Amino acid sequence: MNDPFITRASDWDRPDKIYMSKKFADELISRINPLPEWKALEIGAGTGLVGLLIEPLVRAIVMEDVSESMLEVLKQKLNGNSKVEIVHGEVTDYKLQDIDLIFSNMAFHHIPDIEKTLQHLASITKPGAWIAIGDLVTEDGSFHHFEPIPHKGFDTSALSVQFVQAGFEVKSVETHNVISKIVEDITTEYEQFILIARRV
């Protein structure tokens, strides 16, 4: 499996990434209030910047990522933590229907087939399970320096429709953060949304 993060994993945990991850985690916690008996699953866990903030609040957590190098950094932080299960691969590789909470921050725009993924998420969650997705509002492609990625952010209305079609009830969609990046000497601001939905 090609690992696009192999050269970036070791220095991924920069202050801006840590701040962004904590902001998303704080929003998730305030809107959903994870319960101690829950089992959670994170899509695109990376080095664990979000997941390790949620882990103390739940019974168990599955942390999935396609990047082995990012997961190696995560494993160094875990120190044998038995509450955490690592899945190296796609989220569709997880098959058990035992998840109470799914969350993902800044990973959805890397997923080629959103419709198929949402159908799978509906199949692995319990009725009433919660899902929180944080990602970019539609942008011009400059966030990734115009590199080819599956999605240049999302139209949140269209994404909400996809959630409903997959069997989720969308509870809220709001802008929760703005990222400023300098691209070719021009400062551009990118809005981040958080979508909260619940499995019907």
Long-range contacts (C-beta under 8 A, 24 or more apart in sequence): 1-66, 1-68, 1-89, 3-66, 3-67, 3-68, 3-69, 4-67, 5-46, 5-67, 5-69, 5-70, 6-67, 6-69, 9-47, 9-67, 9-69, 9-70, 9-72, 9-73, 10-69, 10-73, 12-46, 12-47, 12-70, 12-73, 13-47, 13-49, 13-73, 16-179, 17-49, 18-49, 20-105, 20-106, 20-177, 20-179, 20-192, 21-49, 21-50, 21-53, 21-105, 22-49, 22-53, 23-176, 23-177, 24-50, 24-105, 24-134, 24-176, 24-177, 24-192, 24-194, 25-50, 25-53, 25-54, 25-105, 27-132, 27-134, 27-176, 27-194, 28-54, 28-103, 28-132, 28-134, 28-194, 29-54, 29-57, 31-132, 31-171, 31-172, 31-194, 31-196, 32-101, 32-130, 32-132, 32-196, 34-58, 34-101, 35-100, 37-100, 38-100, 38-101, 39-98, 39-99, 39-100, 39-101, 40-99, 40-100, 40-101, 40-102, 40-103, 41-91, 41-94, 41-99, 41-101, 41-102, 41-103, 41-124, 42-102, 42-103, 42-104, 43-91, 43-102, 43-103, 43-104, 43-107, 43-108, 43-111, 44-104, 44-105, 44-106, 44-107, 44-108, 44-110, 45-70, 45-71, 45-74, 46-70, 46-74, 46-107, 47-73, 47-74, 47-77, 48-73, 48-74, 48-77, 48-78, 50-103, 50-105, 51-84, 52-77, 54-101, 54-103, 55-81, 55-83, 55-84, 58-83, 58-100, 58-101, 59-83, 60-84, 60-85, 61-85, 62-86, 62-87, 62-94, 62-99, 63-87, 64-88, 64-89, 64-90, 64-91, 64-93, 64-94, 66-90, 91-117, 91-120, 91-121, 92-116, 92-117, 92-120, 94-124, 95-124, 96-124, 97-123, 97-124, 97-125, 97-126, 98-124, 98-126, 99-124, 99-125, 99-126, 99-129, 100-125, 100-126, 100-129, 100-130, 101-129, 101-130, 101-131, 101-132, 102-129, 102-130, 102-131, 102-132, 103-131, 103-132, 103-133, 103-134, 104-132, 104-133, 104-134, 104-135, 105-133, 105-134, 105-135, 106-134, 106-135, 106-136, 106-192, 107-135, 108-133, 108-135, 108-151, 108-154, 109-135, 109-136, 109-149, 109-150, 109-151, 109-152, 109-153, 109-154, 110-149, 110-150, 110-151, 111-150, 111-151, 112-150, 114-151, 114-159, 114-162, 115-162, 115-165, 115-166, 118-162, 118-163, 118-165, 118-166, 118-168, 119-166, 119-167, 121-166, 122-166, 122-167, 122-168, 122-199, 125-199, 126-199, 127-199, 127-200, 128-198, 128-199, 129-198, 129-199, 130-196, 130-197, 130-198, 130-199, 131-163, 131-168, 131-195, 131-196, 131-197, 131-198, 131-199, 132-194, 132-195, 132-196, 132-197, 133-159, 133-194, 133-195, 133-197, 134-176, 134-192, 134-193, 134-194, 134-195, 135-192, 135-193, 136-190, 136-191, 136-192, 136-193, 137-175, 137-190, 137-191, 137-192, 137-193, 139-190, 142-181, 142-183, 142-188, 143-179, 143-181, 143-188, 143-190, 145-183, 153-190, 154-193, 156-193, 156-195, 159-195, 160-195, 163-195, 163-197, 167-199, 167-200, 168-197, 168-198, 168-199, 168-200, 169-197, 169-198, 169-199, 169-200, 170-195, 170-196, 170-197, 171-196, 171-197, 171-198, 172-196
